[in-house]
Amino acid sequence: THDQEEAMEVADRIVVMNKGVIEQIGSPGEVYDQPANDFVYHFLGDSNRLALSEGHHVLFRPHEVSLSRHETEGHHAAEVRDIRPLGATTRVTLKVEGQSELIEAEVVKDHDSLTGLARGETLFFRPKVWQKVADI
C-alpha cells in the first residue's frame, strides 16, 4: 500500500522504499520509533529538523514538542510565525534564529502557552523525543 497510516495499522512488517531502494524493513513500531534515516523519518509523518552546531541535526515530530512562555532550561527561543487552531489541537509555527527551516509544534488547544499568544512573540520549545542524525 502507499497509505502510510493503513500500513501502520494492519501490517506486521513494513518495507519503506525510496526510488526502488529499500530504506528500512521492520515492524510498524520499529520503523516509526527508530527510523533508519531522514527519508524514513519524513516519510512516516510530519517532522521537524533542527540543525546543531557540530555537523548533526535532530529530527522530531510536531506532537513531540514541549512549549513554554518562559525561558526554561533545555528549551530554545523561537519567534511565533503562525498559530493554527485544528480542533482539539493547535499547531504553532516557530522560527529559530539562524535556522533555515521553520519548526512546527502541535499542542492541545487549551495548552497554557497558547493563552493570549500572538504572532511575533517569543516562545520556548524543546523536543521531548528526537533522533540525532549526522549531516550528509
N, C-alpha and C positions, 0 to 999 in steps of 0.2 A: 504494500500500500504506500501511497505518497502522503497519507494523512498521519502526521506525527502523533496526534492525540489518540487516534484509533489504534495505532501500533503500540503505544504505551499501555493502552487499556487491555488489549486482547492477546498480545504476544508474550511468549515465554522468553524468546531471544529476539534481538533486533540487530539488523545489519544496516549500518549507515554508510552510504556510498556517495562519492563525490566524483562526477565525470567518469563513472565506470570503475573507480578505485575504491576498495573497501577501506574506510577510515576507522571503523570500530565494530566489533561484534560483542554482544553481551546481553544480560537481562535488562529490562527497561530501567530498573533501579540503578544498575551499574553504569549504563550509558548516560543517564541523566545526572547522577551524583558524581561520577568520575569520568567525564568526557576525555577522550584521548587527545584532543587538540581544539584549537579555536573553532574550526569548521563545525565539529560535532556540537560544541557548546552553543554556538549561534543557531545551528540547525534545529535544535530541540526547544527553542523558545526565545523570548525577548532576553536580551543580555546587555550588560554594560561593560566597557573596557576602560580601565584607569591605568595610565602609564605610571611606572615607578622610575626612580632616578637611576637604578642600577642595571638597565638593559632588560628589564622584565616589565610585565604588566599583569594586572589581576582582572579576572572576569567574574562577574556576579550578576544575579538576576534582580530586576526591579522590586520584586516582592521580598527580597532578602536584604533590604536596606533599613537601617535604623536612622531616624531623623530626630533632630533636636533644634530648638530655637536658641539654645545656649551653647557656648563653646564647651565641649566635653572631651575628655581625654580619648584619643584614638579616632576622633571624628575629623573630617576635612571640611573646611569652609567652602561654600558654593553660593552663587547667585541664583535666585529663583527666576527662571525664564518663562515658565508656563505652569498653570495649575488646571488640571482637567478632572472634574468630578465624573466618575464612571459608575455611579450607583452606590454599591456597598463600599467601593474603594475610591481613592483619589490618586491620580498619577501626577507627580511633580517633576518637571524637567529642570535640571540644575546645570549650571556652567561653572566648572572649576578653572580658576586662573591657571594659565599655562597648559591646559589640556585642549586638544582639538575636538574631541568628541564630547557630546552632552551626556549627562547621567540621568537616567530615569529611575524614580523611586515610586513605589506603589504602596500606599498605607490605607488602613481603614478610614472611612470618611470622617469619623469623629476623633481622629488622632490629635493629641494636644498640639503638635507642631503646626497644624493647619489653622488654628483659631486666629482669625484676623490676618492671615498670611496674604501677601501681595507680591506681584512681580517686582523684581529689583531688590527685594530684601535678601538678607543672608540667612541661610540655613546651614546646619552642620549635619553631615551624613557619615555613616560608617557601614561598610558591607558586613553583614552578620556571618555570611558564608561566602567564600571566594575560592578561586583557583588561580594560583600564581603560575605564569607562563613566560618562558624566555621569548624575547623579541626575535623575529626571524629576519 
